[in-house]
């Protein structure tokens, strides 16, 4: 209770040799510690044979990969989604197809799966955040299941949630360069971008 949660993936950064989690979260956690703010790292994406990444991160850091896999598996049990029943989906899909000039970057089935996995991740994190009541949640980066799920859960529980980018963000980065968005944001986006 009262800690700042730092959520992230342990994906190895090939050029540096550290994980994305370490690159963006460790310096931030050290800075918060100088202000007497306690943090706890929650890392996923770890291979079973990679304990060194977990041990090298600022402590305490907990491997949540097993739980995260179970949540994604549980999402398969949820009712299938009729994407055409979602407001504006068909129009968006057609516009996307026009912009991409017929190139395939994803499928409707993949989008439906990601929606279900995001919902399951959000429900899992909502339960954990409601139980442990962190002071805030930092997520690297917002545009994955952990990011969208934690953003939804935190917004529901009025807990601040911030995106911490592991690289460059802003104009030119598709996840940060939106032509338009509602002033109040979306319920699966963080309340703050660092």
C-alpha positions as CSV (number, residue, x, y, z in Angstrom):
1,X,0.0,0.0,0.0
2,X,1.3,3.5,-0.9
3,X,4.0,2.3,-3.2
4,X,4.3,3.4,-6.8
5,X,3.9,0.4,-9.0
6,X,6.3,0.2,-12.0
7,X,4.8,-2.1,-14.7
8,X,6.8,-3.2,-17.7
9,X,8.0,-5.8,-20.1
10,X,11.5,-7.3,-19.8
11,X,12.0,-7.4,-23.6
12,X,15.8,-7.4,-24.2
13,X,17.1,-4.2,-25.8
14,X,19.6,-5.7,-28.3
15,X,21.7,-2.6,-28.7
16,X,22.2,-2.0,-25.0
17,X,21.9,-5.4,-23.5
18,X,19.5,-4.3,-20.8
19,X,15.7,-4.8,-20.8
20,X,13.3,-2.0,-21.7
21,X,12.1,-2.2,-18.2
22,X,15.6,-1.5,-16.8
23,X,16.3,1.3,-19.3
24,X,13.2,3.3,-18.4
25,X,12.2,2.3,-15.0
26,X,15.4,1.9,-13.0
27,X,16.5,5.6,-13.4
28,X,13.0,6.7,-12.5
29,X,12.9,4.4,-9.5
30,X,16.2,5.7,-8.3
31,X,15.0,9.3,-8.7
32,X,11.8,8.6,-6.8
33,X,13.8,6.9,-4.0
34,X,15.7,10.2,-3.5
35,X,12.4,11.8,-2.8
36,X,11.5,9.0,-0.3
37,X,8.9,7.5,-2.7
38,X,8.9,3.7,-2.4
39,X,8.4,1.7,-5.7
40,X,7.9,-1.9,-6.6
41,X,8.7,-3.3,-10.0
42,X,6.3,-5.7,-11.6
43,X,8.0,-7.2,-14.7
44,X,6.6,-9.6,-17.3
45,X,8.0,-11.0,-20.5
46,X,10.7,-12.9,-18.7
47,X,11.9,-16.2,-20.0
48,X,12.0,-18.9,-17.4
49,X,15.8,-19.2,-17.9
50,X,16.5,-15.4,-17.5
51,X,16.6,-14.7,-13.8
52,X,19.6,-12.4,-14.3
53,X,17.3,-9.7,-15.8
54,X,15.1,-9.8,-12.8
55,X,18.0,-9.7,-10.4
56,X,19.7,-6.9,-12.2
57,X,16.7,-4.6,-12.0
58,X,16.2,-2.1,-9.1
59,X,14.7,-4.0,-6.2
60,X,12.1,-4.9,-5.2
61,X,11.0,-6.3,-8.5
62,X,8.6,-9.2,-9.0
63,X,8.2,-11.5,-12.0
64,X,4.5,-11.5,-12.9
65,X,4.9,-13.5,-16.1
66,X,3.1,-16.7,-14.8
67,X,0.0,-14.6,-13.7
68,X,0.0,-12.6,-16.9
69,X,0.1,-15.8,-19.1
70,X,-2.8,-17.2,-17.1
71,X,-4.8,-14.0,-17.6
72,X,-4.2,-14.1,-21.4
73,X,-5.3,-17.8,-21.4
74,X,-8.4,-17.0,-19.4
75,X,-9.3,-14.4,-22.0
76,X,-9.9,-17.2,-24.5
77,X,-12.8,-18.3,-22.5
78,X,-14.6,-15.0,-22.8
79,X,-17.5,-14.6,-25.3
80,X,-16.4,-13.8,-28.9
81,X,-16.7,-10.2,-30.0
82,X,-18.7,-9.1,-33.0
83,X,-16.5,-6.2,-34.2
84,X,-19.2,-4.9,-36.6
85,X,-21.5,-4.4,-33.5
86,X,-18.9,-2.0,-32.0
87,X,-19.7,1.7,-32.8
88,X,-17.7,2.9,-35.8
89,X,-15.5,-0.2,-36.1
90,X,-16.5,-1.0,-39.7
91,X,-15.9,2.6,-40.8
92,X,-12.5,2.7,-39.0
93,X,-11.5,-0.7,-40.6
94,X,-12.5,0.6,-44.1
95,X,-10.5,3.8,-43.5
96,X,-7.5,1.9,-42.3
97,X,-7.7,-0.4,-45.4
98,X,-7.8,2.7,-47.6
99,X,-4.8,4.3,-45.9
100,X,-2.8,1.1,-46.1
101,X,-3.8,0.6,-49.7
102,X,-4.7,-3.0,-49.1
103,X,-1.6,-3.9,-47.2
104,X,-2.3,-6.3,-44.3
105,X,-0.8,-5.3,-40.9
106,X,-3.4,-7.1,-38.7
107,X,-6.5,-9.1,-38.9
108,X,-10.0,-8.6,-37.5
109,X,-9.4,-11.8,-35.5
110,X,-6.3,-10.4,-33.9
111,X,-8.0,-7.2,-33.0
112,X,-10.9,-9.2,-31.4
113,X,-8.3,-11.2,-29.4
114,X,-6.5,-8.1,-28.2
115,X,-9.7,-6.6,-27.0
116,X,-10.5,-9.7,-25.0
117,X,-7.0,-9.9,-23.6
118,X,-7.1,-6.2,-22.7
119,X,-10.4,-6.7,-20.9
120,X,-9.0,-9.7,-19.0
121,X,-5.8,-7.8,-18.1
122,X,-7.8,-4.8,-17.0
123,X,-10.0,-7.0,-14.7
124,X,-6.9,-8.7,-13.2
125,X,-5.2,-5.4,-12.5
126,X,-8.3,-3.8,-11.2
127,X,-8.6,-6.5,-8.6
128,X,-4.9,-6.1,-7.6
129,X,-4.9,-2.3,-7.6
130,X,-8.1,-2.2,-5.5
131,X,-6.6,-4.6,-3.0
132,X,-3.1,-3.1,-2.7
133,X,-4.0,0.6,-3.5
134,X,-0.7,1.9,-5.0
135,X,-0.2,5.6,-4.8
136,X,0.3,5.7,-8.6
137,X,1.1,3.3,-11.5
138,X,3.9,3.9,-14.0
139,X,3.8,1.7,-17.1
140,X,6.3,1.2,-19.9
141,X,4.8,1.5,-22.4
142,X,1.1,2.3,-22.5
143,X,0.4,0.6,-25.9
144,X,0.4,-3.0,-24.8
145,X,-1.9,-5.2,-22.7
146,X,-0.3,-4.1,-19.4
147,X,-0.6,-0.4,-20.4
148,X,-4.2,-0.4,-21.6
149,X,-5.3,-2.8,-18.9
150,X,-3.6,-0.8,-16.1
151,X,-4.9,2.5,-17.5
152,X,-8.5,1.2,-17.5
153,X,-8.2,-0.2,-14.0
154,X,-6.5,2.9,-12.6
155,X,-9.0,5.3,-14.2
156,X,-11.9,3.2,-12.6
157,X,-10.2,3.4,-9.2
158,X,-9.0,7.0,-9.5
159,X,-5.3,6.1,-9.2
160,X,-3.0,8.2,-11.4
161,X,-1.3,6.2,-14.2
162,X,1.5,7.4,-16.3
163,X,3.2,6.2,-19.5
164,X,7.0,5.9,-19.4
165,X,8.4,5.5,-22.9
166,X,11.6,3.5,-23.2
167,X,12.7,5.4,-26.2
168,X,11.7,8.6,-28.1
169,X,8.1,9.7,-28.1
170,X,6.3,12.5,-29.8
171,X,5.8,13.6,-33.4
172,X,6.6,10.8,-35.7
173,X,6.0,8.0,-33.2
174,X,2.7,6.4,-34.2
175,X,1.7,5.8,-30.6
176,X,2.1,9.4,-29.6
177,X,1.3,11.4,-32.8
178,X,-2.5,11.4,-33.0
179,X,-4.4,13.7,-35.4
180,X,-7.3,14.0,-32.9
181,X,-8.5,12.6,-29.6
182,X,-11.1,13.6,-27.1
183,X,-9.9,16.2,-24.5
184,X,-10.7,13.7,-21.7
185,X,-8.7,11.0,-23.4
186,X,-9.8,7.3,-23.7
187,X,-10.4,5.0,-20.7
188,X,-7.5,2.7,-21.9
189,X,-4.9,5.5,-22.1
190,X,-2.9,6.8,-19.1
191,X,-3.8,10.0,-17.3
192,X,-0.3,11.3,-17.9
193,X,2.5,10.8,-20.4
194,X,6.1,11.3,-19.0
